[in-house]
Amino acid sequence: YNRGKSICDMHNIEISSIIDFESNFVLSMDIMNKKIRYLESYPIEKAISIIRDYPKVNIIDLDRFYGDSQSLDIIKKIMKIKKVRVGGGVRTKEEIELLLNMGADKVIIGTHATKELLKDFDPNRIIVGLDSIDRRTNKKVDVAKKIKLFEPYCSEFNYVSVECDG
């Protein structure tokens, strides 16, 4: 997205004409201040409708990550039209259970992922988020080591190149 307008919209490209819906293409979107980031100018229903055609959607609830109000009402609306994978500030087993019970296809656990936190869940329902740089220490992460550590506890990894993506 580029300031509220998808690249497809900017170039008059119909998303369904360029995406293989059986592919592993994943739209990753953030919720911040109870709005879908980069779609803030749209009413929430319009912003949600824009994501309808994407085959897979990751939702990162930055409000929860920063300890602010949770955006569960927006996430529930999205879950009514699409299977989603949800993360952002997930710190406890209870939060993982809540999101799975709400209907999350998978739960994304990043900074707070530990073997102890993940061991009781079906690995097919868990994604571990890996950042290239530890946001707490600002040091480079040994991603290969982390993958080996968490491989038994998840079915996927969500890698973020902090240097490029923020």
N, C-alpha and C positions, 0 to 999 in steps of 0.2 A: 504494500500500500504506500501511496505517496500522498501524505497530507489529506486523507479522507477520500481519496479516489483511487480505486484499484487500477493497476497497470492495464488490465484488460479494458476497463472503462475508458481510460485515457486514449487507447488506441483502437477503440471500437471492435474489440475482439470478443466473441462469445466464448465464455469459459468452457462450455461443454464441447466446443469444437477443437480445443487444444489439449484437454485432459483425458487420459485413459483412466476411466473410473475404476479399473481394476489395479491401477498402479499404486505405488507407495507414496504418491504425492500427498503431503500433509500441510494444510494451512495452519499456521500457529498464530494465535491471536491473544492479545492481552486485554484484560478488563482492568480499568483503572478509573477511580472516581465514579464507579457505577456506570461507566460507558465503555463501549468497545473502542479500544485505542485506534486512532487514525480514522475512525468513523464517527467521531464525537458530534459532528454536525448533523448527523441523521437521528431521527427518533429511533429508539431502541428496536422497535419492530422492523424498521427498514434496514438497520444495520444487521440484524439477525438474518433477514431474507437474503442479503448479499452473500452470506456464507453457505446458504442452502445447497448449492451445487458442488461444493468441494467434497471429494471422496472421503477424506479424513480430516478431522479438526482437532487441534490441541487448543485448549483454553488455559491460559495462565492467569490466575486471579491475583494480580499485583496488589489489590487492596488487602487481601488476606496476607500476602507475603510481607507487606509493610505493617501488619498488625492492626490495620484499620478495619472498617466495616467490611463484612463479607458480601460478595455479590451473588449469593446463592439464588436469588430470585431471577437474575439474568441467566445464570447457568441452567436453571430449571426450564426457562422458556426455550433455550437453545436445545436442550435435551428432548423437548417435545417434538422437534422436527428432525433431529439428527443424533446419531451416536457420537459421543465426544469423549475425548481423553482430557482429564482435568488435573491441574496442578497449581502450584503457587502457594508457598507458605505451609505446605502439608508437613506437620511436625509429629503427629501422634497416630497411633493405631486407630483411635476413635475417629479421627478425621478421614483416614483412608476408608474405614467402614462406612462413614456417613456418605462420602462421595460415591462409593460403590452401590450402596443401598438407594441412593437418589437416582441411579441409572447410568453412572459413568461407565463407559466401555472399559477404560483403564484409568489408573491414577498415576500421575507423574510426581515422583518424589525427587527433589534435587538436593539442595544444601543439607538437608536433615536426614538423608538416607543413611541407614546403618543396617547391618545384617540383623541386629536384634529387632529393629522396627519392621523389617520386611519378611522375616522368616515364617510368619504364620499365614501369609497370603499366597494365593495361587499366582505363580510367576507370570502366567498369561494375562493377568489383570494389572500388572505393574510395569511402569516405565521408569527408568532411573535417568534423571537429568544430570548431564555432565557439562560443566563449564571448563573452558580452556584455562581460565585463571580463577583461583579461589577468591570469591568476592569479599570474604572476611579478612584474608591475610594479604591479598593482592599478589600472591605467588603463583607461578605456573603449576598446573596440575599434571601429574603423571596419569594421563587418560588411560593408557594401556593397563596400568596397575589397577585403576578403579574398575575397568571393564572386567578384569579377572576376578576382582573382589565381589562384584555384584551380579555377575553372569548367572549364578544359580538362582537368583531371587527375582529376576525380571525377564520379560520377553523382548524388550527393546531398550535402546538408549536414545535419549534426546540430547544431542550435542550442540552446544552453543559456543561459537568462537567469539569470546568476549571482546577481543581486539577489533573484530569486524561488526558484530551485531549489537554491541552495547553491554 
